[in-house]
């Protein structure tokens, strides 16, 4: 039997900066979908990338809006993605220009856990 568990990470790009970074430790199992919730609108375009703890790219830099939920039910509106669990992953945010105010967002990882 499989159970969905959520892991959450907050990332902030501070005013006057171009980059923000944070990590999250995933449990065993695999991430099957993600969603991003932003707090406000950045003053410059912001791209987000997902890497493992060794710098290996798990998802390339794309505009943060690419990770936002789309139509459908709550679970169905998450962006499909395949990321192995049982590891630390790094979320990086890069703005095109220094931001004029803080920009924060949260990524929710839907992770399938096998229940025996």
FENRA-V848025 format. One record per helix or strand of 3 or more residues. SS is the DSSP state (A for helix, B for strand). FROM is the first residue (numbers start at 1). TO is the last residue. If there is no record, write none. Layout:
ss | from | to
SS | FROM | TO
SS | FROM | TO
This chain:
ss | from | to
B | 2 | 13
B | 19 | 25
B | 30 | 39
B | 46 | 52
B | 57 | 63
A | 64 | 67
B | 79 | 84
B | 88 | 95
B | 103 | 114
